[in-house]
């Protein structure tokens, strides 16, 4: 009896870790996925996003991105260059 409870607890923890990581939900198509399709010389990026079954199409306008159109199941966003931090050198 105790052995079954321990096995069930390990399985539940394993599923919780897999869902928390997010890759399982993205690869199954349940959550939206955005990838960098192109990076320009000035650092701006073109992001290609596909919708998820649970959350639909992502809205990157809150990140300072502008819509750049759509093609097929993908929606493209033009995003500003990411901010990179430098070591202080102290």
N, C-alpha and C positions, 0 to 999 in steps of 0.2 A: 504494500500500500504506500509506504513512504517513498519507495523507488519510483512509483508512478507520479507522485506529486512532484518530486525533484525533476523528473524528465519533463513534465508539463511546464514547470517553472522555467527551466532552461530554454524550452521552445518559445515560451512567451517573451522572455528577455531577448532572445535572438530575433524575433519578429519586430520587437520594439526598436532594437538597434538598427535593423535594416530600414525601417520606416523613417526613423530619425535622421539617418544619413541622407535620404532623399533620392539616391540613385535608383532604388527599386521602383519608386513611384514615377520617376522620369523615364526610365527605360520601358515601363509598362504603358506609358502614354497617359497617365492619370493627371500629371501636373505639366504645366507649360515648360518649354525648354528654349533658351536663347543661346546662340553661339555666335562668335565673331566670324563674319563672312569675309570681311576685308578691312585692312588697316591702311589709312592714307598716310602720306609722308608727314603731315602735320600732327599725326597722332589720333585723329578722329577715327572712329570705328563704325562699320556697318554691321549691325546685329541682325541675324536672321532668327525669327521666333516662330515656333509652331505651337498651336493651342493644346491645352490639356483637357481631358474629359471632365475633370472635376472643377477646374478653375477657369477654363476658357483661354482667350488670348491675353497675354500679359500687356500691361500698359507701362511703357518705359518713359512716358512723358514726365513722370515724377523724378526721374534721374537726369533730367535736362536733355533728353533725346527728342528728336523730331521724326515724325512718320516719313518714310521714304517710299511708300508704296507696298504692293503685295504681288506675289506671283505664286499661283497654285495654293498650297496650304500654308505657305510662309508669309509673314508680314515682316518688312524690313524697317529698321530704325537707324537713323544717323545719330550717333552719340558723340559727345565731346571726348577729348583725350582723357584717359584716366589719370588721376593724380598719383604720382609716384613719390614715395618718401625717400629721403637721402639720409645716410648716417650723419650724425652731427659732427663727427671728427674731433671731439674733445678728448 
